[in-house]
């Protein structure tokens, strides 16, 4: 155990912020978790997470992190209605216009709402004496030493009456400050105000939009699946859909369209789009009872800020989660990557024996490496669509080969069980993307790409 420091500040009370606060509770006497919203006790929506009503999934590696940081929380979520399912055997999936075979994978995930996950994390985190939630505050700026070389705290404004009167301002001082504010993080502006360079950005946008509506699962529903997933097929079949079980006997039905094939939210348009996905999908939706309106979402570009490439950086300041890289949410990577990033920060603090000097920049380098694999997976899929923008400027030969190779591998999943299990390990972030480039897998991909089409191998 490293020597404990006194105070840390985490800006942002969503999943990334809560992962980080939990990790820092092992290394600091007190951790302030700052959040603009009033945080509910239970699984309720809030303004600060506008996409919370949409489909969310915690990848397998994220569930492992949850087990490590909050032992027993998985069982608590199941008790509260989360649905365990085998990632292959319980999922009827159509990919590249082919229904993939179902077989036991041994990899068990949880199907539930993001609201339930966040409520569970908050409940467990509130049990740590070191962690203090500071709600209804906006971070308006950063506090540094006289030379602007080391972060020493943040400026806050009280938004609503609480611990302080609404409109009052204050400075909170800390030994470490973490930005988990999300995609709209003002850190690039704050850096330039302090005399630092803003990070360069990479953006890939496939113009994906999706609409989510909740239904009451039909009584005595019988099928060979717990989740039904229809992937869009590039380059000219941009529609897809998902039926995803949540707690309380609810189905989440999501309609998705790539390259501006946005699904509508009106009743007739929603019904037509669902019908276009085929009878298996449409008949299941028709058998269920709608219990909510349809909610649309279009903020789905992947935007990466390359903080890891900056040569000058204020010490004791870390950026992670969507503040570092916001992924296309359709791939479900965000919560898990932020967990891996929080653990990387904890590992750097531990290795340094509690000496925080230099920890921030080393952590950013680690987060950059963590992000690389998830970024390749997400952007390779998005770049297969003809209207996608970004991702080509400055691409290396290795990047282009990686994107081509991943596409060929996905094409082979219906025919090769070995590759499918390997791809599952990587897309669930259990193993790094380099795992797929092992010679034994590359030979199989090349055989499928250039040889005759075969059945499941």
TIMIVEX-541776 format. One record per residue (C-alpha): x, y, z; residue number from 1; residue in one letter. Coordinates in nm, 3 decimals, decimal comma. Each point is the difference from the previous one (the first is absolute). Layout:
<nodes>
NODE       xx       yy       zz  resi  resn
NODE        X        Y        Z   NUM     A
...
</nodes>
This chain:
<nodes>
NODE       xx       yy       zz  resi  resn
NODE    0,000    0,000    0,000     1     X
NODE    0,136    0,340   -0,099     2     X
NODE    0,036    0,282    0,249     3     X
NODE   -0,327    0,194    0,017     4     X
NODE   -0,025    0,360   -0,119     5     X
NODE   -0,248    0,240    0,147     6     X
NODE   -0,258    0,112   -0,258     7     X
NODE   -0,107   -0,082   -0,355     8     X
NODE   -0,271    0,162   -0,212     9     X
NODE   -0,192   -0,183   -0,271    10     X
NODE   -0,208    0,221   -0,228    11     X
NODE   -0,308   -0,183   -0,129    12     X
NODE   -0,226   -0,244    0,182    13     X
NODE   -0,085   -0,237   -0,283    14     X
NODE    0,145   -0,351   -0,040    15     X
NODE    0,353    0,118   -0,087    16     X
NODE    0,005    0,230    0,302    17     X
NODE   -0,127   -0,271    0,233    18     X
NODE    0,256   -0,256   -0,122    19     X
NODE    0,269    0,262    0,064    20     X
NODE   -0,125    0,103    0,343    21     X
NODE   -0,006   -0,364    0,107    22     X
NODE    0,358   -0,058   -0,116    23     X
NODE    0,124    0,320    0,164    24     X
NODE   -0,167   -0,095    0,330    25     X
NODE    0,284   -0,252    0,039    26     X
NODE    0,262    0,275   -0,026    27     X
NODE   -0,147    0,318    0,154    28     X
NODE   -0,145    0,096    0,335    29     X
NODE   -0,287    0,180   -0,171    30     X
NODE   -0,138    0,005   -0,353    31     X
NODE   -0,244    0,271   -0,111    32     X
NODE   -0,228   -0,110   -0,286    33     X
NODE   -0,141    0,316   -0,161    34     X
NODE   -0,325   -0,014   -0,200    35     X
NODE   -0,230    0,261   -0,157    36     X
NODE   -0,318   -0,201    0,063    37     X
NODE   -0,184   -0,106    0,308    38     X
NODE    0,076   -0,370    0,006    39     X
NODE   -0,296   -0,233    0,059    40     X
NODE    0,013   -0,285    0,248    41     X
NODE   -0,155   -0,251   -0,238    42     X
NODE    0,003   -0,078   -0,376    43     X
NODE   -0,141    0,332   -0,123    44     X
NODE    0,087    0,210   -0,304    45     X
NODE    0,179    0,333    0,042    46     X
NODE    0,078    0,293   -0,227    47     X
NODE    0,378   -0,052    0,003    48     X
NODE   -0,029   -0,333   -0,185    49     X
NODE   -0,224    0,086   -0,298    50     X
NODE    0,048   -0,344   -0,160    51     X
NODE   -0,080   -0,194    0,319    52     X
NODE   -0,333   -0,121   -0,145    53     X
NODE    0,184   -0,161   -0,290    54     X
NODE    0,146   -0,349   -0,021    55     X
NODE    0,312   -0,057    0,211    56     X
NODE    0,211   -0,306    0,071    57     X
NODE    0,282   -0,068    0,241    58     X
NODE    0,256   -0,207   -0,188    59     X
NODE    0,148   -0,311    0,156    60     X
NODE    0,320    0,178    0,102    61     X
NODE   -0,210    0,271    0,161    62     X
NODE   -0,186   -0,262    0,203    63     X
NODE    0,336   -0,140    0,113    64     X
NODE    0,108    0,348    0,111    65     X
NODE   -0,330    0,039    0,185    66     X
NODE    0,063   -0,330    0,179    67     X
NODE    0,351    0,115    0,096    68     X
NODE   -0,104    0,343    0,127    69     X
NODE   -0,344   -0,082    0,139    70     X
NODE   -0,010   -0,369    0,097    71     X
NODE   -0,355   -0,133    0,005    72     X
NODE   -0,149    0,280   -0,210    73     X
NODE   -0,063   -0,235   -0,295    74     X
NODE   -0,223   -0,217    0,223    75     X
NODE   -0,176    0,311    0,131    76     X
NODE   -0,081    0,111   -0,356    77     X
NODE   -0,139   -0,345   -0,080    78     X
NODE   -0,208    0,019    0,317    79     X
NODE   -0,132    0,334   -0,124    80     X
NODE   -0,101   -0,149   -0,334    81     X
NODE    0,308   -0,006   -0,226    82     X
NODE   -0,018   -0,295   -0,242    83     X
NODE    0,308   -0,228   -0,035    84     X
NODE    0,057   -0,131   -0,353    85     X
NODE    0,261   -0,192   -0,196    86     X
NODE    0,156    0,235   -0,254    87     X
NODE   -0,038   -0,252   -0,285    88     X
NODE   -0,247   -0,268    0,103    89     X
NODE   -0,271    0,242    0,118    90     X
NODE    0,041    0,252   -0,283    91     X
NODE   -0,162   -0,047   -0,338    92     X
NODE    0,220    0,215   -0,220    93     X
NODE   -0,010    0,087   -0,366    94     X
NODE    0,332    0,129   -0,132    95     X
NODE    0,082    0,073   -0,362    96     X
NODE   -0,346   -0,136   -0,092    97     X
NODE    0,080   -0,337    0,161    98     X
NODE   -0,148   -0,140    0,320    99     X
NODE    0,297   -0,102    0,213   100     X
NODE   -0,008   -0,344    0,167   101     X
NODE   -0,083   -0,005    0,370   102     X
NODE    0,212   -0,211    0,234   103     X
NODE    0,111    0,026    0,365   104     X
NODE    0,289    0,243    0,041   105     X
NODE    0,024   -0,010    0,380   106     X
NODE    0,014    0,381    0,002   107     X
NODE   -0,292    0,133    0,206   108     X
NODE   -0,102    0,364   -0,024   109     X
NODE   -0,273    0,201    0,169   110     X
NODE   -0,288    0,163   -0,183   111     X
NODE   -0,149    0,299    0,181   112     X
NODE   -0,045    0,375   -0,024   113     X
NODE    0,283    0,245    0,048   114     X
NODE   -0,215    0,157    0,270   115     X
NODE    0,015   -0,322    0,204   116     X
NODE    0,379   -0,024   -0,042   117     X
NODE    0,054    0,361    0,106   118     X
NODE   -0,230   -0,036    0,300   119     X
NODE    0,193   -0,309    0,113   120     X
NODE    0,336    0,172   -0,037   121     X
NODE   -0,123    0,308    0,190   122     X
NODE   -0,144   -0,212    0,280   123     X
NODE    0,323   -0,189    0,051   124     X
NODE    0,222    0,307   -0,040   125     X
NODE   -0,194    0,190    0,267   126     X
NODE    0,112   -0,271    0,241   127     X
NODE    0,363    0,117   -0,023   128     X
NODE    0,078    0,248    0,277   129     X
NODE    0,276    0,157   -0,213   130     X
NODE   -0,241    0,097   -0,281   131     X
NODE   -0,220    0,309    0,020   132     X
NODE   -0,255    0,081   -0,271   133     X
NODE   -0,019    0,376   -0,060   134     X
NODE   -0,315    0,058   -0,207   135     X
NODE   -0,150    0,299   -0,182   136     X
NODE    0,336    0,160   -0,073   137     X
NODE    0,161    0,112   -0,324   138     X
NODE    0,377    0,000   -0,042   139     X
NODE    0,084    0,339   -0,152   140     X
NODE    0,378   -0,021   -0,015   141     X
NODE    0,322   -0,151    0,126   142     X
NODE    0,231    0,115    0,279   143     X
NODE    0,375   -0,044   -0,044   144     X
NODE    0,323    0,097    0,166   145     X
NODE    0,161    0,334   -0,084   146     X
NODE    0,183   -0,142   -0,301   147     X
NODE   -0,308   -0,180   -0,142   148     X
NODE    0,199   -0,321    0,015   149     X
NODE   -0,196   -0,197    0,260   150     X
NODE   -0,373   -0,032    0,060   151     X
NODE   -0,104    0,096    0,352   152     X
NODE   -0,379    0,009   -0,017   153     X
NODE   -0,312    0,119   -0,182   154     X
NODE   -0,236    0,297    0,004   155     X
NODE   -0,363   -0,093    0,059   156     X
NODE   -0,335    0,179   -0,017   157     X
NODE   -0,306   -0,117    0,194   158     X
NODE   -0,287   -0,044   -0,248   159     X
NODE   -0,281   -0,060    0,249   160     X
NODE   -0,033    0,047    0,372   161     X
NODE    0,178   -0,277    0,184   162     X
NODE    0,314    0,004    0,212   163     X
NODE    0,044    0,357   -0,125   164     X
NODE   -0,249    0,264   -0,123   165     X
NODE   -0,078   -0,012   -0,372   166     X
NODE    0,242    0,216   -0,200   167     X
NODE    0,277   -0,008    0,260   168     X
NODE    0,353   -0,088   -0,110   169     X
NODE    0,290   -0,172    0,167   170     X
NODE    0,335   -0,167   -0,061   171     X
NODE    0,051   -0,363    0,095   172     X
NODE    0,365   -0,096    0,044   173     X
NODE    0,138   -0,346   -0,073   174     X
NODE    0,317   -0,200   -0,056   175     X
NODE   -0,144   -0,154   -0,320   176     X
NODE   -0,277    0,112   -0,238   177     X
NODE   -0,173   -0,231   -0,252   178     X
NODE   -0,218    0,112   -0,290   179     X
NODE   -0,284   -0,250   -0,059   180     X
NODE   -0,239    0,265   -0,132   181     X
NODE   -0,080   -0,176   -0,328   182     X
NODE   -0,007    0,105   -0,362   183     X
NODE   -0,060    0,368    0,076   184     X
NODE    0,298    0,025    0,231   185     X
NODE    0,148    0,353   -0,001   186     X
NODE    0,354   -0,127    0,064   187     X
NODE    0,130    0,104   -0,347   188     X
NODE   -0,110    0,359    0,072   189     X
NODE    0,132   -0,009    0,354   190     X
NODE    0,338   -0,121   -0,126   191     X
NODE    0,039    0,285   -0,247   192     X
NODE   -0,098    0,250    0,270   193     X
NODE    0,287   -0,136    0,209   194     X
NODE    0,248    0,029   -0,288   195     X
NODE   -0,006   -0,362   -0,116   196     X
NODE   -0,082   -0,138   -0,342   197     X
NODE   -0,341   -0,156   -0,056   198     X
NODE    0,007   -0,361   -0,117   199     X
NODE   -0,049   -0,095   -0,363   200     X
NODE   -0,322   -0,188   -0,073   201     X
NODE   -0,095   -0,298   -0,212   202     X
NODE   -0,365   -0,024   -0,098   203     X
NODE   -0,181   -0,280   -0,184   204     X
NODE   -0,370    0,046   -0,065   205     X
NODE   -0,213   -0,262   -0,175   206     X
NODE   -0,315    0,212    0,057   207     X
NODE   -0,164   -0,269    0,208   208     X
NODE   -0,330    0,077    0,166   209     X
NODE   -0,214   -0,223    0,215   210     X
NODE   -0,336    0,001    0,171   211     X
NODE   -0,086   -0,190    0,317   212     X
NODE   -0,343   -0,096    0,128   213     X
NODE   -0,092   -0,220    0,294   214     X
NODE   -0,255   -0,280   -0,005   215     X
NODE   -0,151   -0,241    0,248   216     X
NODE    0,138   -0,344   -0,086   217     X
NODE   -0,281   -0,231   -0,118   218     X
NODE   -0,126   -0,256    0,251   219     X
NODE    0,130   -0,354   -0,063   220     X
NODE    0,218    0,122   -0,288   221     X
NODE    0,187   -0,294   -0,155   222     X
NODE    0,308    0,041   -0,218   223     X
NODE    0,355   -0,127   -0,039   224     X
NODE    0,137    0,336    0,113   225     X
NODE    0,008    0,246    0,286   226     X
NODE    0,141    0,269   -0,224   227     X
NODE   -0,073    0,053   -0,370   228     X
NODE    0,258    0,198   -0,196   229     X
NODE   -0,017    0,091   -0,368   230     X
NODE    0,313    0,175   -0,122   231     X
NODE    0,004    0,237   -0,293   232     X
NODE    0,199   -0,124   -0,300   233     X
NODE    0,241    0,235   -0,178   234     X
NODE    0,010    0,159   -0,242   235     X
NODE   -0,367    0,021   -0,097   236     X
NODE   -0,222   -0,152    0,271   237     X
NODE    0,019    0,261    0,277   238     X
NODE   -0,288   -0,115    0,223   239     X
NODE    0,027   -0,212    0,313   240     X
NODE   -0,182   -0,072    0,322   241     X
NODE    0,026   -0,147    0,347   242     X
NODE   -0,235   -0,148    0,258   243     X
NODE    0,170    0,007    0,339   244     X
NODE   -0,152   -0,118    0,329   245     X
NODE    0,010    0,230    0,301   246     X
NODE   -0,113   -0,027    0,361   247     X
NODE   -0,369   -0,023    0,090   248     X
NODE   -0,102   -0,208   -0,302   249     X
NODE    0,079    0,280   -0,244   250     X
NODE    0,133   -0,024   -0,355   251     X
NODE    0,206    0,283   -0,143   252     X
NODE   -0,065    0,016   -0,374   253     X
NODE    0,259    0,200   -0,192   254     X
NODE   -0,014    0,093   -0,367   255     X
NODE    0,324    0,124   -0,156   256     X
NODE    0,101    0,148   -0,332   257     X
NODE    0,348    0,082   -0,131   258     X
NODE    0,106    0,267   -0,251   259     X
NODE   -0,300    0,225    0,073   260     X
NODE   -0,260   -0,277   -0,027   261     X
NODE   -0,143    0,134    0,323   262     X
NODE   -0,296   -0,192    0,145   263     X
NODE   -0,307    0,215    0,077   264     X
NODE   -0,155    0,049    0,342   265     X
NODE   -0,364    0,033   -0,108   266     X
NODE   -0,228   -0,302    0,039   267     X
NODE   -0,053   -0,077   -0,369   268     X
NODE    0,363    0,057   -0,095   269     X
NODE    0,129   -0,213    0,288   270     X
NODE   -0,233   -0,282   -0,104   271     X
NODE    0,107    0,017   -0,365   272     X
NODE    0,368   -0,005    0,091   273     X
NODE   -0,048   -0,301    0,230   274     X
NODE   -0,193   -0,183   -0,275   275     X
NODE    0,287    0,059   -0,244   276     X
NODE    0,232   -0,202    0,226   277     X
NODE   -0,183   -0,323   -0,078   278     X
NODE   -0,271   -0,219    0,153   279     X
NODE    0,208   -0,145    0,286   280     X
NODE    0,065    0,346    0,139   281     X
NODE   -0,332    0,158   -0,089   282     X
NODE   -0,215   -0,284    0,134   283     X
NODE    0,179    0,013    0,337   284     X
NODE   -0,059    0,375    0,025   285     X
NODE   -0,365   -0,039   -0,098   286     X
NODE   -0,050   -0,263    0,272   287     X
NODE    0,117    0,244    0,270   288     X
NODE   -0,182    0,293    0,162   289     X
NODE    0,160    0,346   -0,036   290     X
NODE    0,047    0,177    0,335   291     X
NODE    0,198    0,308   -0,104   292     X
NODE    0,034    0,240   -0,287   293     X
NODE    0,287   -0,033   -0,245   294     X
NODE    0,316    0,194    0,088   295     X
NODE    0,246    0,093   -0,274   296     X
NODE    0,374    0,060    0,023   297     X
NODE    0,256    0,111   -0,261   298     X
NODE    0,315    0,112    0,183   299     X
NODE    0,190   -0,310   -0,108   300     X
NODE    0,330    0,110   -0,154   301     X
NODE    0,322   -0,138    0,145   302     X
NODE    0,214    0,291    0,120   303     X
NODE    0,345   -0,054    0,144   304     X
NODE    0,206    0,275    0,159   305     X
NODE    0,366   -0,096   -0,015   306     X
NODE    0,110    0,113    0,345   307     X
NODE    0,259   -0,276    0,002   308     X
NODE    0,190    0,181   -0,278   309     X
NODE    0,045    0,330    0,183   310     X
NODE    0,358    0,058    0,111   311     X
NODE   -0,088    0,266    0,260   312     X
NODE   -0,259   -0,085    0,260   313     X
NODE   -0,104    0,141    0,339   314     X
NODE    0,099   -0,248    0,267   315     X
NODE   -0,264   -0,170    0,216   316     X
NODE   -0,275    0,039   -0,260   317     X
NODE   -0,150   -0,304   -0,174   318     X
NODE   -0,261   -0,023   -0,275   319     X
NODE   -0,193   -0,321   -0,059   320     X
NODE   -0,332   -0,144   -0,118   321     X
NODE   -0,187    0,184   -0,275   322     X
NODE    0,208    0,311    0,080   323     X
NODE    0,293   -0,192   -0,150   324     X
NODE   -0,185   -0,199   -0,266   325     X
NODE   -0,371   -0,018   -0,070   326     X
NODE   -0,075   -0,314   -0,201   327     X
NODE   -0,294   -0,064   -0,229   328     X
NODE   -0,234   -0,125    0,276   329     X
NODE   -0,148   -0,278   -0,216   330     X
NODE    0,305   -0,215    0,085   331     X
NODE   -0,043    0,032    0,376   332     X
NODE    0,368    0,069    0,071   333     X
NODE   -0,017    0,321    0,203   334     X
NODE   -0,077   -0,126    0,351   335     X
NODE    0,257   -0,278   -0,022   336     X
NODE    0,280    0,212   -0,147   337     X
NODE   -0,053    0,255    0,276   338     X
NODE    0,029   -0,279    0,258   339     X
NODE    0,325   -0,119   -0,153   340     X
NODE    0,126    0,360    0,001   341     X
NODE   -0,088    0,048    0,367   342     X
NODE    0,186   -0,318    0,086   343     X
NODE    0,300    0,122   -0,202   344     X
NODE    0,004    0,316    0,212   345     X
NODE   -0,014   -0,206    0,319   346     X
NODE    0,281   -0,220   -0,127   347     X
NODE    0,224    0,300   -0,070   348     X
NODE   -0,066    0,144    0,348   349     X
NODE    0,075   -0,339    0,156   350     X
NODE    0,320   -0,046   -0,198   351     X
NODE    0,118    0,350    0,096   352     X
NODE   -0,047   -0,077    0,368   353     X
NODE   -0,241    0,290    0,038   354     X
NODE    0,236    0,260   -0,150   355     X
NODE   -0,232    0,177   -0,244   356     X
NODE    0,266    0,189   -0,194   357     X
NODE   -0,002   -0,126   -0,358   358     X
NODE   -0,293   -0,236    0,057   359     X
NODE   -0,240    0,203   -0,215   360     X
NODE    0,201   -0,006   -0,322   361     X
NODE    0,091   -0,367    0,041   362     X
NODE   -0,368   -0,079    0,052   363     X
NODE   -0,098    0,188   -0,316   364     X
NODE    0,249   -0,211   -0,193   365     X
NODE   -0,157   -0,316    0,142   366     X
NODE   -0,350    0,122   -0,082   367     X
NODE    0,112    0,070   -0,356   368     X
NODE    0,114   -0,361   -0,035   369     X
NODE   -0,326   -0,128    0,153   370     X
NODE   -0,196    0,215   -0,245   371     X
NODE    0,190   -0,116   -0,310   372     X
NODE   -0,159   -0,344   -0,025   373     X
NODE   -0,357    0,111    0,069   374     X
NODE    0,044    0,285   -0,247   375     X
NODE    0,115   -0,238   -0,274   376     X
NODE   -0,301   -0,226    0,052   377     X
NODE   -0,254    0,283    0,001   378     X
NODE    0,141    0,203   -0,286   379     X
NODE    0,073   -0,302   -0,221   380     X
NODE   -0,369   -0,084    0,010   381     X
NODE   -0,109    0,360   -0,061   382     X
NODE    0,242    0,055   -0,287   383     X
NODE   -0,168   -0,275   -0,203   384     X
NODE   -0,290    0,238   -0,069   385     X
NODE    0,030    0,225   -0,309   386     X
NODE   -0,118    0,325    0,163   387     X
NODE    0,224   -0,031    0,307   388     X
NODE    0,228    0,299    0,052   389     X
NODE    0,338    0,012    0,174   390     X
NODE    0,254   -0,264    0,072   391     X
NODE    0,197    0,018   -0,323   392     X
NODE    0,227    0,302    0,045   393     X
NODE    0,345   -0,116    0,100   394     X
NODE   -0,102   -0,366    0,018   395     X
NODE    0,301   -0,226   -0,011   396     X
NODE    0,029   -0,313   -0,209   397     X
NODE   -0,031   -0,198    0,323   398     X
NODE   -0,329    0,177    0,083   399     X
NODE   -0,143   -0,073   -0,344   400     X
NODE    0,106   -0,364    0,019   401     X
NODE   -0,149   -0,029    0,349   402     X
NODE   -0,336    0,133   -0,120   403     X
NODE   -0,001   -0,235   -0,301   404     X
NODE    0,099   -0,297    0,213   405     X
NODE   -0,271    0,061    0,261   406     X
NODE   -0,260    0,025   -0,278   407     X
NODE    0,114   -0,332   -0,147   408     X
NODE   -0,008   -0,160    0,344   409     X
NODE   -0,359    0,116    0,059   410     X
NODE   -0,097   -0,148   -0,337   411     X
NODE    0,126   -0,339    0,119   412     X
NODE   -0,183   -0,017    0,336   413     X
NODE   -0,293   -0,203   -0,133   414     X
NODE    0,239   -0,268   -0,126   415     X
NODE    0,269   -0,022    0,268   416     X
NODE   -0,075   -0,068    0,366   417     X
NODE    0,365    0,047    0,100   418     X
NODE    0,012    0,350   -0,146   419     X
NODE   -0,336    0,085    0,147   420     X
NODE    0,112   -0,084    0,354   421     X
NODE    0,325    0,193   -0,053   422     X
NODE   -0,193    0,299   -0,134   423     X
NODE   -0,234   -0,020    0,301   424     X
NODE    0,295    0,022    0,240   425     X
NODE    0,126    0,312   -0,178   426     X
NODE   -0,332    0,181   -0,051   427     X
NODE   -0,078   -0,063    0,367   428     X
NODE    0,343    0,155    0,080   429     X
NODE    0,112   -0,315    0,182   430     X
NODE    0,301   -0,018   -0,229   431     X
NODE    0,179    0,271   -0,201   432     X
NODE   -0,071    0,042   -0,369   433     X
NODE    0,351   -0,134   -0,073   434     X
NODE   -0,137   -0,340    0,106   435     X
NODE   -0,181   -0,018   -0,335   436     X
NODE    0,326    0,044   -0,188   437     X
NODE    0,158   -0,315    0,143   438     X
NODE    0,127   -0,222   -0,286   439     X
NODE   -0,251   -0,277    0,074   440     X
NODE   -0,289    0,244   -0,048   441     X
NODE    0,150    0,186   -0,295   442     X
NODE    0,037   -0,325   -0,193   443     X
NODE   -0,367   -0,076    0,054   444     X
NODE   -0,106    0,350   -0,108   445     X
NODE    0,211   -0,015   -0,318   446     X
NODE   -0,137   -0,346   -0,081   447     X
NODE   -0,356    0,126    0,027   448     X
NODE    0,077    0,322   -0,190   449     X
NODE    0,174   -0,161   -0,296   450     X
NODE   -0,117   -0,362    0,006   451     X
NODE   -0,333   -0,161   -0,078   452     X
NODE   -0,285    0,072    0,239   453     X
NODE   -0,038   -0,273    0,262   454     X
NODE   -0,246   -0,089    0,270   455     X
NODE    0,070    0,051    0,370   456     X
NODE    0,355   -0,122    0,073   457     X
</nodes>
